[in-house]
């Protein structure tokens, strides 16, 4: 389905004095956060697995990853060997070695050969069993914003994805990081079309089923390990896409739209009519806050809804 013309975002503030003051304030805040980040050790963060979002700081010269409770980094995953892999710190770098594990150790989806010892790079993804851990070197700003992610308070109890509270924290972190490093960053804001009609016609249990089925469909089929997928509220969802411009984000949005439209949502033997509308927004020089970026995506979603639904609209 083709997309309607892009939607203009909110015009920049004409009061240059206020804008300069805001920018200076943001720079001071960022400077303090960067200084604090320099004091942080390198770490692994559980991106997929239990406890999700937990940080393991690499404070020892050698650390064992495994299922064994005595391991330095314990992963609660039956696909992980008791002593699965080893991390070794040397001369400012961190090396990863597989310890002849049953199911193998994967670095960025490539299995390590026996005896391999690989130096980790920033944002490398380590997979052991079904769990994925993200590596961040010492001093990375991103480390500061992954604290306490293992708390149940950060997850939506029904869909098991992140909730609005965590989303807003992660959005602020990713926005600041993208601004500081001049990197691409986009987000998708989407909801289900005529969801009230589903609840009214088939009952609220059917509506809950649709939300759970939708989140499982998106989470398992369309997201990278580092993407943040959250329930914003009701039938509204947001996906944060680091290092993705509007074109890449819109491509993903279209894939999700098509997948939802064709997916068989079957409840009590009946196929429910489910489609979704999506708004896309990307970071730009004139967008000075994470909330503005979110509002731009929300406005694009609003246009998608008013343009016939079941479509993708890009904010510009």
C-alpha positions in Angstrom: 0.0 0.0 0.0 1.5 3.4 -1.0 2.2 6.0 1.6 0.6 9.5 1.5 2.9 12.6 1.3 5.1 13.2 4.3 3.7 15.3 7.1 5.5 18.5 8.1 6.6 18.4 11.7 6.3 21.3 14.2 8.1 24.5 13.0 11.2 25.4 14.9 11.0 28.0 17.7 11.5 31.5 16.3 12.8 32.8 19.6 16.5 32.3 19.0 17.4 33.5 22.6 15.4 30.8 24.2 16.7 28.2 21.7 20.3 29.1 22.5 19.7 28.9 26.2 18.1 25.4 25.8 21.0 24.2 23.7 23.5 25.5 26.2 21.7 23.8 29.0 21.5 20.5 27.1 25.3 20.7 26.4 26.1 21.2 30.0 23.9 18.2 31.0 25.5 16.1 28.3 29.0 17.1 29.5 28.2 16.0 33.0 26.8 12.7 31.8 29.8 12.1 29.6 32.1 12.8 32.6 30.2 10.3 34.7 30.2 7.7 31.9 34.1 7.9 31.9 34.0 6.4 35.4 32.1 3.3 34.3 33.7 -0.1 33.6 33.0 -2.0 30.4 29.9 -4.2 30.7 27.6 -6.7 29.2 23.9 -6.0 29.1 21.3 -8.7 28.7 19.3 -7.6 25.7 17.3 -10.8 25.4 17.0 -13.2 28.3 16.6 -13.2 32.1 17.0 -10.8 33.8 16.5 -8.6 30.8 18.4 -5.3 30.9 20.7 -6.4 33.7 24.2 -5.0 33.5 27.3 -7.1 34.3 30.3 -4.8 34.9 33.6 -6.4 33.9 35.7 -5.5 36.9 37.9 -8.7 37.0 40.7 -9.7 34.7 38.9 -12.9 33.9 35.1 -13.8 34.1 33.2 -16.9 33.3 29.8 -16.8 31.6 27.6 -19.8 32.3 24.5 -21.3 33.9 26.4 -22.3 37.0 25.4 -20.1 40.0 29.1 -19.9 40.8 29.9 -18.3 37.4 30.9 -14.7 37.4 28.1 -13.9 34.9 25.2 -16.3 35.5 22.7 -16.7 32.7 19.4 -18.4 33.6 19.0 -20.3 30.3 18.9 -24.1 29.8 20.7 -23.7 26.5 23.8 -22.3 28.3 26.5 -24.7 29.6 27.5 -24.5 33.2 30.8 -22.9 32.1 30.0 -21.6 28.6 32.5 -18.9 27.7 35.2 -16.7 29.2 36.0 -13.0 29.1 39.6 -11.8 29.5 40.6 -8.2 30.0 44.0 -7.3 28.6 45.6 -3.9 27.6 42.3 -2.1 27.6 40.5 -4.6 25.5 38.2 -7.6 26.3 38.5 -11.0 24.6 35.8 -13.6 24.3 36.6 -17.3 24.3 34.2 -20.3 24.0 34.8 -23.0 26.7 33.8 -26.0 24.5 30.1 -25.3 25.2 27.4 -27.7 24.1 25.5 -25.2 22.0 28.3 -22.8 21.0 29.0 -19.2 21.5 28.0 -16.7 18.8 29.4 -13.3 18.2 27.2 -11.2 15.9 25.5 -14.4 14.7 28.9 -16.1 13.8 29.8 -19.2 15.8 33.2 -19.1 17.5 35.5 -21.9 16.5 37.1 -24.0 19.2 40.1 -22.1 20.6 39.1 -18.8 19.0 39.7 -15.7 21.2 38.1 -12.6 19.7 38.5 -9.0 20.8 35.1 -7.4 21.4 34.1 -4.2 19.7 31.5 -1.7 20.9 27.9 -3.0 20.6 29.0 -6.5 19.7 26.2 -9.0 20.3 27.1 -12.3 22.1 24.5 -15.1 21.9 24.7 -18.0 24.4 21.7 -20.4 24.3 18.8 -18.2 23.5 20.1 -15.2 25.5 21.8 -12.2 23.9 24.3 -9.9 25.6 25.4 -6.5 24.3 29.0 -5.4 24.9 29.8 -1.8 25.8 33.4 -0.6 26.4 34.4 1.4 29.4 33.2 5.0 29.4 30.2 4.6 27.1 27.4 7.0 27.8 24.8 4.3 27.1 25.9 2.3 30.1 24.4 4.9 32.4 20.9 4.4 31.0 20.6 0.6 31.5 20.5 0.5 35.2 17.7 -1.3 36.9 16.2 -2.7 33.7 15.6 -6.0 35.3 12.8 -4.5 37.4 9.3 -5.7 36.7 8.3 -2.0 36.9 9.7 -1.6 33.4 7.6 -4.2 31.7 3.9 -4.3 30.6 2.5 -7.3 32.5 0.2 -8.5 29.7 2.4 -8.2 26.6 5.7 -8.7 28.4 7.4 -5.9 26.4 8.6 -2.6 27.8 6.1 -0.2 29.3 5.7 3.5 28.8 7.8 4.4 31.8 10.8 2.5 30.5 10.2 3.7 26.9 10.5 7.3 27.9 13.7 6.7 29.8 15.2 4.8 26.9 14.0 7.4 24.4 15.8 10.1 26.3 19.0 8.0 26.5 19.0 7.1 22.8 18.1 10.6 21.7 21.0 12.1 23.7 23.4 9.4 22.4 22.4 10.0 18.8 22.7 13.8 19.2 26.1 13.5 20.8 27.5 11.0 18.3 25.7 12.5 15.2 24.1 9.2 14.4 20.8 8.2 12.8 17.9 7.5 15.1 14.2 6.9 14.3 11.1 5.7 16.0 7.8 4.1 15.0 4.5 5.1 16.7 1.7 2.8 15.8 -1.7 1.5 16.9 -4.4 -1.0 15.9 -7.2 0.2 13.6 -10.7 0.1 15.0 -9.5 -1.7 18.1 -12.6 -0.6 20.1 -14.7 -2.4 17.5 -12.8 -5.7 18.2 -13.5 -5.3 21.9 -17.2 -4.4 21.4 -17.8 -7.2 18.9 -15.8 -10.1 20.3 -15.2 -9.1 23.9 -12.2 -7.8 25.9 -10.6 -11.2 26.1 -10.4 -11.2 22.3 -8.9 -7.7 22.5 -6.2 -8.9 25.0 -5.5 -11.9 22.7 -4.9 -9.5 19.7 -2.5 -7.3 21.7 -0.5 -10.4 22.9 -0.4 -11.9 19.5 0.6 -8.7 17.8 3.5 -8.1 20.2 4.7 -11.6 19.8 4.5 -11.3 16.0 6.5 -8.0 15.9 9.0 -9.0 18.6 10.0 -12.4 17.2 10.0 -11.5 13.5 11.0 -7.9 12.9 13.3 -6.5 15.6 17.0 -6.4 16.1 18.3 -7.3 19.5 19.1 -3.6 20.3 15.7 -2.2 19.2 13.4 -1.1 22.0 9.7 -2.2 21.7 7.2 -0.8 24.2 3.5 -0.6 24.8 2.8 3.1 25.1 -0.8 2.6 26.3 -3.9 0.7 25.3 -3.4 -0.4 21.7 -0.5 2.1 21.1 3.1 0.9 20.6 6.5 2.5 20.0 9.7 1.1 18.6 13.0 2.9 19.0 15.5 2.3 16.1 19.1 3.4 16.8 21.3 3.9 13.8 18.3 3.9 11.4 17.2 6.8 9.3 13.6 7.5 8.2 13.9 5.4 5.0 15.0 2.3 6.9 12.4 2.9 9.6 9.7 3.3 7.0 10.8 0.0 5.4 10.4 -1.8 8.7 7.1 0.0 9.3 5.7 -1.3 6.0 6.9 -4.8 6.7 5.1 -4.7 10.1 2.0 -3.2 8.5 1.8 -6.0 5.8 2.6 -8.7 8.4 -0.3 -7.6 10.7 -2.7 -7.3 7.8 -2.0 -10.9 6.6 -1.5 -12.6 10.0 -4.3 -15.0 11.0 -5.6 -13.6 14.3 -7.8 -16.5 15.3 -9.9 -16.3 18.5 -12.4 -19.0 19.4 -12.4 -20.3 15.9 -13.0 -16.9 14.3 -10.5 -14.8 12.3 -10.5 -11.2 13.7 -9.9 -8.3 11.3 -6.7 -6.6 12.4 -4.7 -3.9 10.7 -2.3 -1.2 12.0 -1.4 2.4 11.1 2.1 3.6 11.7 3.9 7.0 12.0 7.6 7.4 11.4 9.9 10.1 12.6 13.7 10.6 12.5 16.1 12.8 14.4 17.2 16.0 12.7 19.2 19.1 13.7 16.1 21.2 14.3 14.6 18.6 16.7 15.9 19.5 20.1 14.1 17.1 22.4 13.1 13.5 22.6 9.5 14.5 23.2 9.4 16.6 20.0 10.6 13.5 18.1 7.9 11.4 19.7 5.2 14.0 19.0 6.3 14.2 15.3 5.7 10.4 15.0 2.4 10.7 16.8 1.3 13.4 14.3 2.3 11.2 11.4 0.2 8.4 12.9 -2.7 10.7 13.2 -2.5 11.5 9.5 -2.3 7.8 8.7 -5.5 7.2 10.7 -7.3 10.1 8.9 -6.0 9.0 5.5 -7.8 5.7 5.5 -5.8 3.7 8.1 -3.6 0.6 7.4 -0.8 2.7 6.1 2.6 4.2 6.9 3.2 8.0 7.0 6.6 9.7 7.5 7.0 13.0 9.4 9.5 15.5 7.9 
